[in-house]
Amino acid sequence: MPVHYQYIYTDYEQQHHEEGISRIALFLSRPASTTLSKMEWFSVLFALIALVAFSSAHPAETHSIHASLHRKRALDGYFVVDQAEGDELGCSDSQIDTLHSAVIEAKTLARSASDALAKLESTGSKSFLKWFGKENANDAMRTAIKSNNYDPVADVKPPWERNRIHDANMAALSPTGLTFVCIPYDFALCGPGAVAIAFQIGSISDNTGPLVTLCPPFFSSITWQNMVDDWRTSGWDKTGKVLLTSGFSLLHELQHIPQITGAERRCTDVENYAPAPNDVTKACYHPYCCEHIDGKDKVQNAQNMAYYALDTVVNP
């Protein structure tokens, strides 16, 4: 029986370009009875994406290096949409606590990877060759990945108490900040297995910065120790489910956001053209796929960035 791996992190702009506006319409229609201000805001948000993002070129392909550096400096705040009484959208206090822990874990993973890549000899390590490829084993790529994919994540901060957004609308979101929002099960956006979804919408509206939506599986009970022990014993060789924490998921998701990585090093979800046995996911998430895709894709795939970081923690 096909195995649907339960760690799906989506670069929305990339994946849903092919699915078209019908997917947006499906999302906006659920739940039909919702008339809350947050729902109205999401309607505007996804309508913008439908009208503009799917008909335009990928931002990472059009911005200059100077613009990339500017966008990396522009991320100056971290916000979370909290859950008002009777509201479906937004994060509860316990979910915000989990988000805080996930940010700390993502930072820990990123620092571990950065520390490993600070060593000149790291390009010859098993971890580097497995997740980034022999053809990328050079100082230029080592430095680029360290400086753009890991160092900025190590600087990300959890949303402060004062950075809670109580009434989410386009005008309320910081155009230069990163905002998190929790999505309930009954929204089509969080389909089976979906953990988190990144929206890069800064290029659509000057009023809005990047957004990361957190689906219910993001708040699973998998602990850091569960993940580390599982990876230490069988992580690379697994063909079944891999135990990954919300912090791992967040590190993956942040690779999609050019305000963090810069346009030149923004990662995507590479197509799953090297699937593990029974792997039916569309994108390359499983360790087997991440190990067996081409070198040019290894340094472009967000999951490879996350696996390398995890590997430096478990096998320093």
N, C-alpha and C positions, 0 to 999 in steps of 0.2 A: 504494500500500500504506500502511496506517495507520502512523504513526510513534509509537512509545511513548517519550516523552521520558525520559531517564535522570536526572532530578533530582526524585525524589519524597521529600518530607519530610512526615511524618504527625503530626498531632495525634490520637493514638490514641483518646482519649475521644470526639472528635467523629466521626471517620470510621467507626469500628467500632460505633457505636451502632446504625446501620442494619443492619449485617451480623450482629449478634446473637451469642449465646453459642456458636454452632456454630463460629465462627472461633477463639474461645478454645480450644475443645475440640480443634480441629485442631492448633493450636500446641502445646498441652500434650502431644499424642500423639507429637511428634517431637523428637528421635529416641526411639523406644520403649524402647530398651535402656538409656537414660541413668538412672543412679541416684545421680548425684553430688549433693553437698550444694547446689551452686549450682542444679542443676536443680530440686531440691526447693524451694528458695527461690523460683524463678520460678513453680513450680506454685502456691505460696501467693499470690504476687503477682498473677498473672493470674486466679486464682480469685476473689480479692477484687474485682478489676475487673469480672468477669462478674457477681458477685452484687450489687454496689453501684453501680458507675459507670454501667452501662447503664440502670439503673432510676431514676436520680436526675437532677435538673435540673443544667444546666451550672453549675459553681461560679461563674463570672464573672457569672452572672445573679442570684446570691443574696447575695453578700457586700457589706457596706457599704464606703464609701470609707475609713473608719477601719480596717476589717479589712484592706482592700487595702494600706494603708500599713504595717500591722503585718507582713503577710506579706512585703512587700518587704524589710523590715529583718531578717526571720527567716533569710534565706539566709546562713549563716555559715561554710560550708565546701564544698570541692570534692573529690570522691572518684572513684576509678576502681577497678573490679573487675578485678584482674589475672588472668592465666591460669596456673593451677597445672599442673604436669606431668600430661599425660593428660586434661586437662579441655578441653571444647569451648567452654564459655562463658568470657568474660573477655577482656581485651586483652593481647596480647603486648607485649614491650618496644618493638618497632618501631611498633606501633599506638599505644602511649602517646606515643611521640615525635610521631607524626602528630597525635594529639589535642592535644598541647601547641602545635604549630604552628597548628592550626585555631583554638584559643582566641585566640592572638595575632592571627591574621587577623581573626577576628570582632570583636575589640576595636578593631582598626585601622579596620575598616569602620564600626563604631558611632561611633567618635570623629570620623571624617570627616563622617558624617551630623549628629552633634551640633554640630560646628563650623559646618556650613552653616546649620543651623536656628537658631543663635545670632544670625544676622543678620536683622533685621526684614524686609529686602527679599527674603528667601528664598522667601516665599509667592508671589512673582511669577515665580520662576525656572521654566525649562522642566522641570526635574527634578521640582519640587514639583507643578506642574500636571499633569504626565503621570502620576505615580505616586500622588498623593494627591487630585487633582481640584480644579477651580476652586471648587466649593462649600465646600471645606475650607480655602481660602486665607485664613485669618484667624489672628490672634495666639494665640487660645486653643488652636486645634488644633496650631499650630506648637509652642507651648510644651509641650502635653500629650505629643506624640509625642517631642519631644526629651528631656523629663524622665523618661518612662516606658519608651519603646521602645529608646532608644539609650544614654542616660547609664548606666543600670544594667548594660548589657552591657559597657560600657567598664570597669566595675569587676570583672567576672568574672575569676577567676584559674585557671590550669591546675592540675590536681591535683598536690599535692606528693608527693615520694617517700614521706613518712610517711603520706600519705593513701591508700595502696593498700589495698584490701580483699582479703584472701586467701581468706576463707571467707564468701561472701555469703549472708546470711540476713536475715530481717526485723529481727532484733534488732541486727545489725551495721551497718545503714545509719543514717546521721544523719537524724533527723526534720526538721532545719533546714538540711540540706546538699543539694547537687546531686550526683548520682552518675551516672557514665558506665559503660556496659558494652558490650562488643563481642559481636555475634551472628554465628554462622557461616552459611554459605550454606544448609545443610540444615534450617534452622528456617523454618517457614512464615511466621513473623512478617516476615522479610525477603524479601518477594516480589519479582518482577521489577521492577527499577528503583528499589526502595526504598533510600534513602540513610540516613535517620535517623528515629527515631520518639520523640516525647516522651510520657511518661506523667506526668500530673498526679494523683498519688495521695495527696497530703497530706490531702485531704478524706475519704479512705477510712479511713486508719489513722494514728493519732498516732505510730506507730513508724517511719514511712517518709516521706522527703522526695521531691521530684521525681526522675525517672529519665529519662535520655536513652540510648536504645539506638542503637548505631552499626552499620549494616549494611556488608557488604564494599565496596560502591561508595563509601562514605565515604572509603576509603583508596585512592582513585584517584591517578593520576600527574599530574593537571591541576595546574599550578603557578599561583601568583599572577600571574605575567607572562603566562601563557597566557590567563587569564581577562581581564585588563586589556586585552591586545592584541585579543582577540576582541570584547570589548564596545566598544572604541574604534572598530573598523572596521565592525561590523555588528550590534551587540547589539540595538538597538531594533527593527530591521527584519527580524530573522531569523524564518523560519517553520520552521526545522529545529532541530537540537540546539544548545543554548547551553552553552558551556564554563564551568563553575562549580566553584570549589574547595570543599574540606571546610570552610574557614572561612566561606564564604558559606552553606553548608548549616547550619552551627552557628548563625550569626546568625538564620537563619530559624527554627530549632528553638527557640531561646531565647525567641522571641516567643510561644510557646504556654504559657509557664510564669509563672503569676501571682506567684510569689515574686520574680520578676525585674521583670515589667512592672506588677504590680498588677492587680487584677481588672478595673478599669475600662478598661484598655488592653491586656488580653490579646487576642492575635490568634488567628484560626482559619485554616483552609484553605477559602477561599470556593469554592463550586461553579463549575466551568468552564462557564459559560453564554455565554462569548464566545471560543470556541476558535480557535486558529490553524488554517490548512489542515492537515488530516490529524492534528490533535491529538486523541487519544482519551483523554487523562487525565481523571480525574473531578474533580480540583481545579484551581484556577487557579494554575498555576505558570509558564506560558510568558509571555514579555514581551508578546506580543500580547494575551493574555487580561487580564493585569494592567493594561494600558493602556486596555482597552475596557470593563471592568466599571464599574458605577455608582460614584459618588463615595463613597457610604456604605459600600460594600464595599472600596474601595481602602484606606481607613484601618483596615479590619478584617482584611485579608488579609496573612498573614505574609510572603508572597513579595514583596508590594509594598514592605514595610519593607526587605527585603534589596536589592531592585533600586534603591531610592532611594539607599541607602548606597553601593552599587557605583557608581552614576552620579556621586555627589559625588566619588568617588576619580578616576574617569576624566575627568569634565568638571567640574572644580571652579569 
